[in-house]
Amino acid sequence: MKTTTLSFFSLGLIGLSLHPVSGMEPAKPAIRPNILLIMADDMGYSDIGCFGSEIKTPNLDKLAQQGVRFSQFYNASRCCPTRASLLTGLYQHQAGVGDMVNDLGVPAYQGYLNTTSVTMGEVMKMNGYNTYMSGKWHVGNRPETLPRKRGFDRYFGLIDGAGSYFERIPYRTNQQAPRMMLDDADYDPPKQGFYFTNAITDYALQFLEEEKQKKEPFFMYLAYTAPHWPLHALPDDIAKYRGKYMKGWDVLRKERFERMKKMGLIEASCQLSPRDVNSPEWDSLSPEDQKMWDLRMAVYAAMIDRMDQNIGRMLTQLEKMGELNNTLIIFLSDNGGCHEGTKNKGSFIRTTGETGTADSFDAYEFPWANVSNTPFRMHKHWVHEGGISTPFIAFYPEQIKGGKLVHQPGHITDLMSTFVDYAGGKYPETFNGNPITPMEGVSLKAAFSGKKMKREQPIFWEHEGNRAMRDGDWKLVSQYNYGQKKFMGWELYNLKNDRSELNDLSAEQADRKKQMIQEYENWADRVGVVSKEKLDKR
């Protein structure tokens, strides 16, 4: 086990100005854990076994049994914003990725990580960690924004947002093949036997093999693309689930909902939201359509199953290294289940292959995304609970007692503070000559041991006009009408009694609503939010 204690003088940080870490106790020499941050892509709140799913995820379930689960943990509702916020400990606008990786001509929406933010790779490296990443980057394709330029010693993965799991080919008629890299070089996968979820793990394991020869602890960011479309899975994994979804989405949602209540993940008072308006009643479908939808969900489940198998490979390797008990492992997803359609739509490549094969390019769309986000409303893109709620697991045998549920709200900005806290480290005020924006989150360390976190500020969201804030049990939320290009009205919910956001209390709590709207506007001004209407006119 690595027992190196932190010396700022040995790290060459004399004279570096440093921010205090919110929610942290004073740092003291201690065993510093390895840190393994695992992120799924486009996976909903209820999609793993320990959060109510029928999908087999024994390795994640084991981490939950021996660690803690957060019932109310939040992402930023979409891939790029979440990854920018997660990596920097800031709101995505502060890091330069307020929307996606498109430059919209505004600093907060430039589409790549800016120089007034630092990544986890940079911060953990500064604090004496070896830093590795394997998987999806998606926070900038410019040379100065690539993983090895932003603090990671080794990197393998996908620089762009999505692509085939079997090969590197374009999936839109107007684009080049998605970019993959190994360290600083472009990477082309082998022609045979390649499956991206496996490859992400293969390289992560290779990096861990190299780690065995080193004395320092490691930070690894393992960013799977599963189960993001396209629905691509291995035949044996698909076979496990084929036919299991013929009961339909209405039944599946109710079954998951009941399991979640028994687990204590949601309050007994919580209600199952109505079936999404874009989803037909299952029994109204023809037998042929039911089989088509069954296959789509079977492939989606197979992708999560394969990801869990690969997480098991990582756990086995850590155990062989004697490092499992001294590794803090975090698991979460970047947004809620994804409603987007791909099959022969828009600029997507037209395909004829059976769903799941390399010759297909399908998604599971509104109906199954509604199941993934049980019991909540809405999906990826939106900031109602279905778009921003993620399953969250923290595992660290040295300090976390297993099997507990944490009901305090947590947010992706909290992870930077948490990792610096566990490292006994510091966060810079300046880096490479640039002033650095202070972290927004608080350390989760207290919550991991059953104590109350010191969160003094509300949590906020904005993505493409969808807006929200949460202050205690109260949540203010609004969606953007893309067809009419205008904001919808603000809604107000008490999540303690109404996590599914079904009972708008705007009329009864008019003063509270007015105050929260002003707090949201103050935050939006502070972090650089530009209204969707103004961005659309640029």
N, C-alpha and C positions, 0 to 999 in steps of 0.2 A: 504494500500500500504506500502511496506517495504521501509523505508527511512534510513536504517543504513548507516553511512559513514565509510570509511575505516580507521582503525588504525593499523599500522604495529606493534606497541608495544603490543597491545592486542592480536595480532596473534602470538606473540612469534618469530618474525622474526628479532630481534635485532642481528646485526652482519652478517646477510646473505648478500652475495655479489649478486648484481642484474644487469641484462643487461638492457640498455635502450631499448625502444620499437620503432622501425623504423616507421616514419610517425606519431608519436603521438605528441600532444601538452603536455606541462607539466601537470602532474596529479594535480587535485584539488578536495577537498571534494565535492561530489555530490550524487544525488540519483543514486544508482547502479541498473541497470535493471536485472531482471531475464534473462537467456539466454536459448533458446530452439533451438538446432541444429538438423534439420531433414534431413536425407539422404535416398534417394531411391537407389535401387540396379539394375544395368544394364538397366537403363532407358535413352532413347535418348533425344537429344536436343529439339525435336518438339513433345514430347509425352504428354504434359499437355495443357489444353485449352488456357492459357495465353501465350503459346509459339507456338500456331498454330494448336493444335490437335483438332480432333473431339471427343476425349474422354472427358467425363464429369468430370471436377475437380473444382466444384464451390468453395470449401474452399480454395484451392490454388489460384484460380483466385481472390478471395476476398483479400487474403494477397497481391497479386500483385497490385490490384487496390488501396489498401490503403498503399502500400509500394513502393519499387523500384524493377525493374528487371535489371539484367546485361545481355546485349546481347553477351558479350564475356567473359564468366567465364570458367575456366579450371580446370579439375581434372588431375589425373595421368594415365588414360587410362585403369586401371584395379583395381579390388577390393582391394587386399592386399596393393599394393603401395599407392593407394589413401587414404585408411584408416590410414596407418602409417604416411603419410605426413600430412593429415588433423589433426590427433590427436596431433602431435608434433610440427607443424609449421616449419618442416624441409623438405628437399627433402628426399624421402623414403630411399635412400642409406645411408644417414646420420643417419637414425633411425634404420638401420639394416634389412630393408625389401625391398631391391632393386628389388627382383623378387616376389616370393610368400612366403608361409610359409615353404618352404623346405630349409634346411641348405645346401648351396652350397659350404661351406668350406672357405668363404671369409667374413670378418666382415660386409661389406655392404650388403651381401646376406645371412646372418645367418638365416633369416626366422622368427624372432621375435624381438620385440622392445628392443633396447639396453639400457644400463644404463647411456649413455651420452645424452639421450633425456628425456624430461619430457612430460607427456600427458596433455591434457586440464583438465582432472580430477584432476591431481596433482597440476597444476598451479592455477586453479580456487579455489580449496580447500585451497591452500596456501594463496590466496587472500580473504578468508572469505566466500566462497560460499559452500552451500550444493551441493553435486554432485551426479547425478543419470545417469544411462544408461539402456536403454532397446532396445534389438535388436542384430544385428550381430556384433561380435567382429573381428575375422579373422586377428589378428596381433600377434598370438602366443598362444600356448596351454600349455606351460610350467607353472608350479605352480606360479613362480615368475612373470609371464607376464599376468596373468588373470586380469580382470577388477578391482576386489576389491584390488588387489595388486598394481594397477597402478592408484589409486586416486579416485575411485568411491565408494561412501558410500553405494549405493544399485545397484544391477545389476540383470537383467533377460535377457536371450536370448540365441543365438546360438554362440558358441565359434568358430565353423568351418565355412566353406564358403557357404554351401547350403544344402538343404534337403527338404523332403516332408513338405507341409504346413499343413497336416492333422495328421501326426504321426511321431514318431522318429524311422526310419528304415534305413538300409543301402541302398544306391542307386547305388553303384558300387559293382561288384562281389568280389573285393579285399579289401574292407574296412569294418570297423565297422560303427555302426550308428553314425551320427553326434552328437557331444557333445552339450548338452544344460545345462544351469546352472541357479539357483536362488541363488543369493549371492555367497556363497562359496560351495554350494552343487550341485551335479548333479541333473538334473530335468527330469522327464518323464511326458509328457503331458497326460491328461485324454484320455480315449479310445473313448469317444463320445463328439461331439460338439466343438472340438478343431480346430481352424484355426489360423495359426501363426500370420498373420497380426493383427488380433483382439487381440491375446494374448499379443503381444508387447505393444499394447495400454492399455490393461487391467492393466498390471503391471506398466506402466508409470503413469496411473491415480492413482493407489494405492500409488505410491511414492509421487505424488502431494498431496494426501490426508494427508499423513504424514507431508508434507511440511507446511501445513496450521498452524500447531502448533509451527512453528519455526519463529524466527525473521530474520534470514539471507536470502539473496536472493539465488536462485538456478541456477545451470547449469545442463541442461539435454541434453543428446545425445540420440536421438531417431533414431535408425538405422534400418529401415525396410529392409526386404529381397525382397519385391515386387519391380519390376516384374521379378526378377531373375528366371530362370528356376529352377524347373519344372513348366510348365504351370498348376497351380492348382488354381481354383477359386470356389466360391460358386454359386450354380445353378441360383439363382435370379439375381446375377450380370452378369453372362454369358448371360442370356436371354436378357438383355438390348442391347447387341451388336451383337447377332447372326444374320447373314445375312447382316449386315451393311458393310462388307468388300468384298462382292461379286463384287463390282466395280473394285477391284484389286489394286495392289500396284502402278502401273503407274499413275492411276487417283488420288489415295490418296496422293502420293508425290506432284503432281501438285497442288492439293487443299490446302495442308498444306503450300506449298511454297507461294502461292498467299496470304494466310492469314498472313503469317509472314511478307511479304513485306508491307501489309496494316498496320500492327501493328508497323512498323518501326524497327523490330528486325534485319532486314538485309537491306543493301543498295539497292537502286533501280538498281544499276549496277550488283548486285550479280546474278549469273546464277545458275540454278538447275543443279547439276552434273548429268551425265548420269546414267541410271540404272546400278546397280552393275553387274559386269560380271558373277557373280555366280547366278544371278536371271533370270529365263526365262521370256519372254513376257507373260503377264497374259492371253491374248487371245489364246496362244498356248496350254494352259492347258486343260485337259478334265474336264467336269462338275464335276466329282467326286473329282478330285484333287482341283478344285476351292473351293468346299465345305469344303474339309479338311483344306485348307489354311485359309479360312474364319473363321473356328472354332478356329484355333490356334490364330489368331489375336483377335478374340472376347474374348478368355480367357485372353490373355495378357491385353487387354483393361479393362476387369473386375477386374484384379488384381490392376491396377492403380486406378480405380474407388473406390475399397474397401479401398485402402490406403488413398485416399482423404477423404472418409467417416470417417476414423479413425482420420485423422488430424482434422476434424471437431469436433470430440469428445474431443480432446485436447483443442481446442479453446473454446468450451463450458465450460469446466472445469476451464480454466484460467479466463474466464469471471465471473463465479460463485464465484471464489476466490477473485475477484476484482483486478486481476493481469494482465489482458490482455494488458492494455495500457502501463504497465511498463515491458513488456517482449519483448526483441529483439528475433525475430524468423527468422531463416535462413533456406532456403530449397535449396537442390541441389542433384545431382546424382553422383555416384562414377565413372562412365565411360559411354561411348556411348552405343547404342543398341548392343546387343550381337548376333553375327552370328553363334555361336556354335550350332552344332547339338547334340541331345541326344537320339532320339528315336531308340532303338535297335542298337546303335552304340558303338564301342569300348568296354570298360569295364562296360558300363552302364547296369543296370538291364533290362532285356527284359520285356516289359509290353504289355498288350492287352486291357486295359481299354480305354474308350473314353477320348480324350484330355480334361483336366480340372478336371477329377475325381481322387480320391486317388489311383486308380489302373493304372494311366498313368504316364509317365515321359517324357514329350515332351518339345520342344523348338520351337521358331518361326523362327529361322535360318536367312540366308542371306537376303531373299527378304523383310521380314518385318523389319529387323534391318536397312535395307536401307531406309525404310520409317521413322523409328524412328529418324534417323540421318539426315533427310531432313534439309537443301539442300546439305549436305556435303558428302565427300568421306570417305570410310573406316569405321571401326567399333572398338568396344572394342579390346584391345591389341595394336592397332596401334596409332600413335600420329599425324596423319593427323586430321583435324578438327572433322571428324565424331567420332573419338575415344576419344577425350579429351574435347569436348564442352558439357557443362551442362546447363540446365535451372537454373537460380539462382534468388531467391527472398529474399529480406530483408524487414522485417516489424517491426516497432517500433513506435507506434503512438506518444509517448512522444517527439520524435526527428526527425522522417522521414516523410516528406510530401509525400502523396500518388500519385501513378499513373505515376511516372517518369521512364524513361529508362536511364540507364547508359551505355555508349559505351566504357568506359575505360576498358582495360583488367584486370581481376582479377584472382587470383589463390588460390588453397586450402591452401597454406602456409600462406596466408594473414589472415586466420580466427583466428589463435592464437593471432596475433598482435591486431586484431580487438577486440577480447573479453577482452584481458588485458587492452586495451585502454578504453573500456566502463566500465570496473570494476574500473578504476582509480588505477590499480594494477601494479605489477612488475613481471618480469620474472627472474628466478634464474640463477646465474652463476655456482653455485654448488647445488647439491641436494643429500641427503643421502650419503654425502661424495664423490660424483662423479662430475667431471667437466661436465658442460652442454653446448652443442653446441648452439651458439646464433641462434635466430629465423632468418629465411630466408625471411619472408614475410613483408608486410607493412600493416598498418591499413587501413581499408576500410571506416572508419568513415567520412572522408572528402567527398568521392565519394557519400555516402548516402545522403549528403546534397547538392549535385551538384557541389562540388569543385573538383579540380584536386588532384589526389593522388601523393604522393612524392615517386614514384618508380624510383630508380636510377640504378637498375640492370635489365638485360633481364630475361625472364622466360625460364626455361629449362625443357626438358623431356628426359627420357630414360627408355624403358621397353623392355626387351628381344631383344635387338638389334635395336629397333625402336627409332629414335633419333630426337630431334627438339630443336629449340630455337626461341623465339619471342622477337624482339627488336623494340619497337614502332609498326609501321605497317608492318614490315618485318618479315617473318617467313622462317627459314631454316628447312628442314625436310627430313628424309631418312627412308626408311623401310628396314626390314631384310627379305631376301629370305630364308624361313625355309626349303624349299625343297633342295636348293643348298647350304645352310648353308653359306651364304655370304651377305655382305651389298650391298644394291642397291645404286645408285648414289644419291648425295645430290640434292635437289630441292629448289628453292627460289621463294617465292611468296610475292606480296604486298597485304596484306589482306584488306586494305582499299578499293581496287577496285576489289578484287578477293578472297573473303572469302571462296569460294568453291575450291580453289587451282586447277584451271584449266589451268593457263597460267604461265608456268615455265620461270622465268626471269634470269636463270643462265647465259646465254650467254651475255645478255645486261648488267648485273650487276656482272661481273666476280670479280672485286675487292671487292665489298661488300660481295659477297659470300665467298671469300677467308678469309676475315677478320672475318666473322661470324663463319666459320668452326673453326678458331683458338680460338675464344671465347668459342665455345662449348667444344673444347678439354681441355681448361683451366678449365672450370667448371667441366667437367667429372673427371679430375684428382683431383680437390679439394674435391669433395663429395664422391669419392671412386668408381666410375663406373668402372666395369671390362667388357671388350668387350664380346659380346655374343660368339664369336668364341673361346675365351679362356675359358669361362665358359663351353662350350660344350665339351671341351677336358679334363675337370677335372674328 
